[in-house]
Amino acid sequence: MPTTTSPLVPPFTIDTATAKVRAGEDLWNTRDPERVALGYTPDSRWRNRSEFLHGRAAIVEFLTGKWASELDYRLIKELWAFGQERIAVRFAYEYHDASGRWFRAYGNENWEFDADGLMHTRHASINDVAITEAKRLFHWDTSAPRPEEHPGLSDLGL
């Protein structure tokens, strides 16, 4: 991953866009809805699958429910494309439900940021695929971000 000392605000460069994506991955892997919501503008608008959300309170409510049912959640994001204030991301995450069934979710997100680097628009398209525990590819301690040496999506062939 490229390192940067530049702030992660528009206009993005390849380095700042890549760092912004990794920062987003690390934040979501905390599974802390209140903390994650602070990365979005107070009036942020989301489309997540077929749900439409508006504002941080709705984001917190949504993520609280998500991580109550998507257990041992591990996410990997990868930069797909970027522009002045926009970033396109592809991602995959693994989780299991309360009965122990494992899933891998594949998706794409389109992000748009304000001048302070907060996301004000998020469009996410996501598909879940049932997997066996033996097919899991994301193996790291969920109390920490994905280690630098853990393969990314392209490295894993995803």
Order of alpha helices (4+ residues) and beta strands (2+ residues): alpha-alpha-beta-beta-alpha-beta-beta-beta-beta
